[in-house]
């Protein structure tokens, strides 16, 4: 989840897109909540292709000791109780809002249209040249990974979902290039391999640094529900060397309201995850999406849908739920009192919870990671947060 908590002022080379005190406090508390691995929200490798102001930004031109110190504090807080910290690296490509870039780079000149959020406006996409792919994409991802390694992070996760830049190269429907970055799957995956190889080359040979990648089943949905292309893709990723794949875009639990899309995406997601897990041998699969009960968590792992589980918004409602689950004090996670499946209101409340967590350090909260968090399972509190936004 994007935190939107970093300062946004391009004239200030020390704080622009760097971890704020609130962000450091937030991750310090998450680091003491019992998770095995913590993945950050979007960290942007290109300041001209951000998701929103408040994203962390990893541009080389801003590199200085003050910034590095802030990122080191961020990493130290998140890992101080044994958690592994992964920085999620992203380039929004054609999904950059027109407000921040009227002519964003992408795999092709096919501009983005968001059918699920018609109010979003995007600029006219500009197809990257081969030289630009190397200098403005691959090199930026590699620099960002090395920067995070130097600052104490344990790995990176390439954001390759939801039609962000890397996903726009992979999808056959979107990538119409006729050069070595288009056509067959190996060509469409070339940019990802170049980033992976570049990262490994930039790090010490014996570096213990994970490199993962995030995919969405929404980028592979089709009317016949076949997963052939997806399976071929993850086999390619395993051959490249990725340590893990995170699969998102599904909703594992049954809720009172089913969202209707063009195809039965829930049915596809179950098949998608299972087929991918079966296809992989070395690379680990992390699955997420609406997982809220202990019973479902156990079932997913026992039935080999994935090797690990990813949880998002509930981490902000009750950060220490992992410890409570393992102690058998709870059997399910708390959900908001409004519409759990309605993304935008849910994220608005999640951002309010992140801000609340960031107001105090772990020590100031007397070791209570839930200190000061608004309880959105209470309808009045949830509605109040939305009204304030």
Protein Blocks (a to p, Z undefined) as FASTA:
>chain_A
ZZklaccdfklmklgopacfklmmmmmmmmmnopabdcdddddfbfklcfbehiacddfk
lgcfklmmmmmmmmmmmmmnopacddddddekjmlcfklombbcdfblcdcddfklmmbc
cdddddddfklmmmmmmmmmmmmmmmmmmnopabdcdddeehiaklmmmpmklmmcfbfk
gcjfklmmmmmmmmmmmmmmmpcfklccdddddddfklmgcfklpaklmmmmmmmmmmno
pabdcdehiafbacfbdcddfbdfklmmmmmmmmmmmmpmklccddeehiabfklmmmmm
mnopafbdcdfklmmmmmmlmmmmmnopafbdcddfblfklmklmmmmmmmmmmmmmmpc
fklnnopakgoiacfkbmklmmmmmmmZZ
